[in-house]
């Protein structure tokens, strides 16, 4: 429930409702008016700073000067589309493809992860001749009509098309399987999904997965799950699509891409949010044989996808990631942050699980040893952190999991600030809400 406090915020809320309508959602019971950003910090209209622990869009920091300069310089020269030749799009494609396995050698650009995933579905369906799609439960892949159908966190089973089938998220904390064979057991559900499609007379096109399974709670698939899933899908004639919109570009620390955790090569990789550090840029990368067959059926054009300004931003982001060793920073600082949270879990029983990798972590809050989701306490923690100058939010089917994915320049000092704020708010709520 949104609370209105001062006349300035009340006026903004009223204008927003009037002009944008009720479908838009705001964070926090008492919304904040963010007017500027710098590095890992966001500032409201009163210049109050907030440590940004949530927005993975500003991958190399809000208003990173190198990215800002790259955008400013290019927009002062030219911005147009890809029906003309321009070196920026080629230079960026070349840099990007060198970060992926050699087999993934075609890049097609767009503006958002939604567009990247929609193109991936079109390519998969064209190549395989099938329409069937398999996706994990509680997934999010975008908001267009086609992609919303597979964003299962936002739709009910009875509202899904016959060609969409879900499989359980490979959750090792709350899921059905938690033993050493969990990866194979979870992957076997994909076999069952393929059989269900066959019974419906629907040919398989693809399996798509966010490789850190973020919207289900940053569950982090057990080792070999992605590999098993890929083998099952390819044997059935489908394509494996790795959605790297959230875990990609070094965020997990261990790898540059989430799929690399299992040393497999997807057929298609999609990416978006962090690519342009806030400037709209996304990509669908695939094997050449897929692009060749797709091009025999149709051409591809996206007015703003791969424009010179976006690609200038993308090149600058890669320069910062590499020049400042941000993947390494994600691993070092992420481990420090994770260990700090684990120490708090020894003190506060509300913390049921701490998981994730690098600077993509999750804190699952529970009310007792039976793992009952602590939905209300999680909301109180989020609001309390905001009041203490830290921005985050909840995810998962029960909204009891704190998702942490700060900019990649996040430091140990920033971690200490967060840990101190978390300690303070847990001190207030742990004894009240945990059933000892």
matplotlib code that plots the C-alpha trace (Angstrom):
import matplotlib.pyplot as plt

x = [0.0, 1.4, 1.6, 1.6, 3.7, 4.5, 2.7, 5.5, 5.4, 1.6, 1.5, 3.9, 1.8, -1.4, 0.2, 1.6, -1.8, -3.5, -0.9, 0.5, -2.5, -2.6, -0.7, 2.7, 4.2, 6.3, 8.8, 8.3, 5.3, 6.6, 8.0, 11.1, 11.8, 15.2, 16.8, 20.4, 22.9, 26.7, 28.6, 26.8, 24.6, 21.2, 19.9, 16.5, 15.1, 16.5, 20.0, 19.7, 22.0, 20.9, 23.2, 21.9, 21.8, 19.2, 19.7, 21.8, 21.1, 23.9, 26.4, 29.6, 28.0, 25.5, 26.6, 30.0, 32.0, 33.5, 30.1, 28.6, 31.5, 31.1, 27.4, 27.8, 30.6, 28.8, 25.4, 27.0, 28.3, 25.6, 22.9, 21.1, 20.1, 21.7, 20.5, 23.6, 27.2, 28.8, 31.9, 30.5, 28.1, 30.8, 33.4, 30.9, 29.7, 33.4, 34.2, 31.1, 31.4, 35.0, 33.6, 31.5, 32.3, 33.5, 30.4, 28.2, 29.3, 26.3, 25.0, 21.6, 20.9, 17.8, 17.0, 15.7, 15.9, 12.3, 13.1, 16.2, 14.2, 11.3, 13.8, 15.3, 11.9, 11.3, 14.6, 14.0, 10.6, 11.8, 14.8, 13.0, 9.6, 8.1, 6.2, 6.5, 8.4, 9.6, 10.4, 10.9, 8.2, 8.2, 10.4, 10.6, 11.9, 10.1, 6.9, 5.9, 2.9, 5.0, 7.5, 5.0, 3.5, 6.7, 7.2, 5.5, 5.8, 3.2, 0.6, -1.5, -1.3, -4.9, -4.0, -1.0, -1.1, -0.9, 2.5, 4.0, 5.0, 6.7, 9.2, 10.2, 12.9, 16.0, 15.8, 18.2, 16.8, 13.0, 12.5, 11.5, 15.0, 17.9, 20.2, 23.4, 21.3, 19.1, 20.4, 19.5, 16.1, 15.2, 16.4, 14.2, 11.1, 12.2, 11.8, 8.3, 7.5, 8.6, 6.4, 3.5, 4.0, 4.0, 0.7, -0.7, 0.6, 3.0, 6.6, 9.3, 11.0, 13.1, 13.9, 14.7, 16.2, 17.7, 20.9, 20.9, 17.1, 16.7, 13.0, 12.4, 14.7, 18.3, 18.2, 21.4, 21.0, 22.9, 26.1, 25.4, 21.7, 22.2, 24.3, 21.7, 18.9, 20.8, 21.5, 17.8, 16.6, 19.0, 18.3, 14.6, 15.4, 14.9, 17.2, 18.7, 18.3, 20.4, 18.9, 21.9, 20.1, 20.6, 23.6, 25.8, 28.8, 30.7, 28.1, 28.5, 32.3, 33.2, 32.2, 31.5, 28.2, 26.0, 25.9, 29.7, 29.2, 28.4, 30.8, 28.0, 27.5, 23.9, 22.3, 21.2, 22.3, 20.2, 21.4, 20.2, 20.0, 23.7, 25.1, 24.7, 24.8, 21.3, 21.4, 18.9, 21.0, 20.3, 21.5, 20.5, 23.7, 23.4, 25.1, 25.5, 23.3, 20.4, 20.8, 21.2, 17.9, 16.1, 17.3, 15.9, 12.4, 12.6, 14.9, 15.7, 15.5, 15.2, 15.1, 17.1, 18.8, 22.6, 22.6, 26.0, 25.2, 24.1, 27.2, 29.4, 27.9, 28.4, 32.0, 32.6, 31.0, 33.3, 36.3, 35.3, 34.6, 38.0, 40.1, 38.8, 38.7, 35.1, 34.5, 37.3, 35.9, 32.5, 34.1, 36.2, 33.6, 30.8, 32.5, 33.1, 29.5, 28.2, 30.4, 29.2, 25.5, 26.3, 27.7, 24.5, 22.5, 24.3, 22.8, 19.4, 17.3, 15.1, 17.9, 17.1, 19.5, 22.2, 23.0, 24.2, 27.6, 29.6, 27.5, 24.2, 23.1, 19.9, 18.8, 15.8, 13.9, 11.8, 9.7, 10.7, 12.8, 10.1, 11.1, 7.8, 8.3, 8.7, 6.8, 5.7, 9.1, 10.8, 8.8, 9.6, 13.3, 13.1, 11.3, 13.7, 16.8, 15.4, 15.0, 18.6, 19.8, 19.9, 17.8, 16.8, 13.6, 12.1, 11.6, 10.4, 6.9, 6.4, 8.2, 10.4, 13.8, 16.0, 17.7, 21.1, 22.7, 24.6, 26.7, 29.9, 32.1, 30.6, 33.3, 34.0, 33.2, 29.8, 29.3, 30.0, 27.5, 24.8, 25.7, 25.4, 22.0, 20.8, 22.1, 20.1, 16.8, 17.1, 17.7, 14.3, 12.3, 14.0, 12.7, 9.2, 8.7, 10.8, 9.0, 11.7]
y = [0.0, 3.4, 6.0, 9.7, 11.8, 15.3, 17.5, 17.2, 13.4, 13.4, 15.7, 13.3, 10.3, 12.0, 13.1, 9.6, 7.9, 10.4, 10.3, 6.7, 4.8, 2.1, -0.7, 0.8, -0.3, 1.6, 0.3, 0.9, 1.8, 5.3, 5.9, 7.9, 10.5, 9.7, 12.7, 11.7, 8.9, 8.5, 5.3, 3.0, 5.8, 7.2, 10.6, 11.9, 15.4, 16.3, 15.0, 12.0, 9.2, 5.6, 2.7, 0.9, -2.8, -3.6, -2.0, -4.2, -1.8, 0.6, -2.3, -0.2, 2.5, 5.2, 7.9, 6.3, 9.1, 6.9, 5.7, 9.2, 10.7, 7.9, 8.6, 12.3, 12.2, 9.9, 11.6, 14.8, 13.2, 10.8, 8.5, 6.4, 2.8, -0.4, -0.1, 2.1, 0.9, 2.1, 0.9, 1.1, -1.7, -3.9, -3.0, -3.8, -7.0, -8.1, -7.3, -9.0, -12.2, -12.6, -13.0, -16.0, -19.5, -19.5, -21.4, -18.4, -16.1, -14.0, -11.0, -9.3, -6.2, -4.7, -2.4, -4.5, -8.0, -8.5, -7.9, -10.1, -13.0, -12.4, -12.6, -15.8, -17.4, -16.4, -17.9, -21.1, -21.6, -20.9, -23.2, -26.2, -25.8, -26.3, -23.9, -25.7, -23.8, -25.1, -22.6, -22.7, -21.9, -18.3, -17.2, -13.7, -13.1, -9.9, -8.1, -8.4, -10.6, -13.6, -13.2, -12.5, -15.9, -17.5, -15.1, -17.5, -15.4, -13.0, -15.5, -18.4, -21.9, -21.7, -18.6, -20.1, -21.3, -25.1, -24.6, -23.3, -25.9, -25.2, -27.2, -26.7, -24.2, -26.2, -24.9, -26.7, -24.9, -25.1, -27.4, -31.0, -32.3, -31.3, -34.4, -35.1, -36.2, -33.2, -31.8, -34.9, -35.2, -31.6, -32.1, -35.1, -32.8, -31.4, -34.9, -35.1, -31.6, -32.8, -35.8, -33.5, -31.4, -34.6, -35.6, -32.2, -32.7, -29.8, -29.9, -28.7, -25.4, -24.5, -24.5, -21.0, -20.3, -17.4, -19.1, -18.0, -18.5, -15.1, -14.5, -17.9, -16.6, -16.6, -20.3, -21.0, -24.3, -27.2, -28.2, -29.9, -29.0, -26.7, -29.3, -32.1, -29.8, -28.8, -32.5, -33.4, -30.5, -31.1, -34.8, -33.9, -31.5, -28.3, -25.4, -24.3, -20.5, -19.0, -15.8, -13.8, -10.5, -10.6, -12.9, -11.9, -9.6, -11.0, -10.4, -13.8, -13.4, -16.9, -16.6, -13.9, -15.7, -17.8, -20.8, -21.2, -22.6, -25.9, -25.6, -25.9, -24.0, -22.8, -22.5, -18.9, -16.4, -13.3, -10.3, -6.8, -4.5, -4.0, -3.8, -0.1, 0.9, 2.3, 3.2, 0.8, -2.0, -5.7, -8.6, -12.1, -14.1, -17.4, -20.0, -19.0, -21.9, -20.6, -17.1, -18.5, -20.4, -17.5, -15.1, -17.4, -16.8, -13.2, -10.2, -8.5, -4.8, -2.9, 0.9, 1.6, -1.7, -1.5, 2.3, 4.1, 5.7, 2.5, 0.7, 3.5, 3.0, -0.8, -0.5, 1.9, -0.6, -3.4, -1.0, -0.4, -4.0, -5.1, -2.0, -2.0, -5.9, -5.8, -9.5, -10.1, -7.4, -9.1, -12.3, -10.7, -8.3, -10.7, -13.4, -10.7, -9.7, -13.2, -14.2, -11.1, -12.1, -15.7, -14.3, -12.4, -15.6, -17.1, -14.3, -14.0, -17.0, -15.2, -15.7, -19.2, -19.3, -17.2, -18.1, -16.8, -15.9, -12.7, -9.6, -11.5, -12.8, -13.7, -13.8, -16.0, -15.1, -17.7, -17.6, -21.0, -24.1, -25.5, -22.8, -21.0, -17.9, -14.7, -12.5, -9.8, -9.6, -9.4, -6.4, -4.7, -5.4, -3.8, -0.7, -0.5, -0.8, 2.0, 4.2, 3.5, 4.5, 1.1, 0.1, -3.5, -5.5, -8.9, -11.7, -15.2, -16.8, -15.7, -12.3, -13.4, -13.3, -10.2, -9.8, -8.1, -7.1, -3.8, -2.1, -4.0, -1.3, -2.2, -2.2, -3.9, -0.5, -0.5, -4.0, -2.9, -0.1, -2.6, -5.2, -2.6, -1.5, -5.1, -5.9, -3.0, -3.9, -7.6, -6.7, -5.1, -7.8, -11.2, -11.8, -10.6, -12.7, -15.9, -18.7, -20.1]
z = [0.0, -1.1, 1.7, 0.9, 3.1, 1.8, -0.8, -3.3, -3.4, -3.3, -6.4, -8.2, -7.3, -8.4, -11.7, -12.3, -11.7, -14.0, -16.8, -16.6, -15.2, -12.6, -14.3, -13.5, -10.1, -7.6, -5.1, -1.4, 0.8, 0.8, -2.7, -3.3, -5.9, -7.4, -9.3, -9.9, -9.6, -9.2, -9.0, -6.5, -5.1, -6.0, -4.6, -3.9, -4.3, -0.9, -1.9, 0.5, -0.8, -1.2, -1.7, -4.8, -4.2, -6.8, -10.2, -12.4, -15.3, -14.2, -14.6, -14.3, -12.0, -12.4, -14.8, -15.4, -16.9, -19.7, -20.8, -20.5, -22.7, -25.3, -25.6, -25.6, -28.3, -30.7, -30.4, -31.4, -34.6, -35.8, -34.7, -37.3, -38.0, -39.3, -42.9, -43.4, -42.8, -39.6, -37.9, -34.3, -34.8, -36.4, -33.7, -31.0, -32.5, -32.9, -29.3, -28.0, -30.0, -28.8, -25.3, -26.3, -27.6, -31.2, -32.3, -31.3, -34.1, -35.2, -33.2, -33.9, -32.0, -30.4, -27.5, -24.7, -23.2, -24.2, -27.9, -27.7, -26.3, -28.8, -31.7, -30.1, -30.1, -33.7, -34.8, -32.8, -34.3, -37.8, -37.5, -35.8, -37.4, -34.0, -31.7, -28.3, -25.6, -22.2, -19.4, -15.7, -13.2, -11.8, -14.8, -16.2, -19.8, -20.8, -21.5, -25.1, -25.9, -27.0, -24.2, -21.5, -22.3, -21.1, -18.2, -15.9, -12.7, -14.2, -15.5, -14.3, -15.7, -17.0, -19.0, -20.9, -24.5, -25.1, -26.6, -23.3, -20.6, -17.4, -15.4, -11.7, -11.0, -9.9, -6.3, -3.9, -0.8, -1.1, -4.2, -4.5, -4.9, -2.7, -2.9, -5.0, -7.9, -7.9, -11.2, -13.1, -11.4, -12.2, -15.8, -16.1, -15.8, -19.2, -20.7, -19.3, -20.7, -24.2, -23.8, -22.8, -25.9, -28.1, -26.6, -27.5, -31.1, -30.6, -31.9, -29.6, -30.5, -27.5, -23.8, -22.5, -19.0, -17.1, -16.2, -12.6, -12.3, -10.9, -10.7, -8.9, -6.2, -7.6, -7.0, -8.9, -10.7, -9.2, -11.1, -14.4, -14.6, -17.5, -19.3, -18.7, -19.9, -23.0, -23.9, -23.4, -25.5, -28.4, -28.5, -28.9, -31.8, -29.9, -29.2, -25.9, -25.2, -22.4, -21.2, -19.9, -19.4, -15.7, -14.9, -18.0, -18.3, -15.4, -12.6, -11.1, -10.8, -11.6, -15.2, -17.7, -18.7, -16.5, -18.9, -18.6, -15.1, -16.8, -19.7, -22.4, -25.6, -26.0, -29.5, -28.7, -26.0, -25.2, -23.3, -22.5, -19.4, -18.4, -22.0, -22.4, -18.7, -19.0, -22.7, -24.5, -26.0, -26.3, -28.4, -29.6, -30.4, -32.2, -34.3, -38.0, -39.3, -37.3, -38.7, -42.3, -42.1, -40.5, -43.2, -45.9, -44.4, -43.5, -43.0, -39.7, -38.9, -35.6, -36.0, -32.9, -32.3, -32.8, -33.6, -33.4, -30.0, -28.3, -29.7, -28.4, -25.0, -25.3, -26.2, -23.3, -20.9, -22.1, -21.7, -18.1, -17.3, -18.7, -17.6, -14.0, -13.7, -12.6, -13.0, -10.6, -8.3, -8.4, -7.2, -4.4, -3.1, -3.7, -1.5, 1.2, 1.1, 1.1, 4.1, 6.0, 5.4, 6.5, 9.8, 10.3, 9.6, 12.7, 14.7, 13.1, 12.5, 10.0, 7.5, 6.2, 3.2, 1.6, -2.0, -5.3, -6.8, -7.3, -7.1, -7.6, -4.2, -2.5, 1.1, 1.8, 4.9, 6.8, 10.0, 11.4, 10.8, 8.5, 6.0, 6.1, 3.9, 5.8, 3.4, 5.8, 7.6, 4.2, 3.3, 6.6, 6.0, 2.6, 3.9, 6.9, 4.6, 2.5, 5.6, 6.4, 2.9, 1.1, -1.9, -2.6, -3.1, -2.9, -5.4, -5.6, -5.5, -1.9, -2.0, 0.9, -0.8, -0.9, -4.3, -4.2, -7.5, -7.1, -9.7, -10.5, -8.9, -5.5, -2.8, 0.6, 2.2, 0.4, 1.7, 5.3, 4.9, 3.8, 6.4, 9.2, 7.9, 7.6, 11.1, 12.5, 10.9, 11.6, 15.2, 15.3, 13.5, 14.1, 17.6, 16.6, 13.6, 13.9, 15.7, 18.0]

ax = plt.figure().add_subplot(projection="3d")
ax.plot(x, y, z, "-o")
ax.set_aspect("equal")
plt.show()
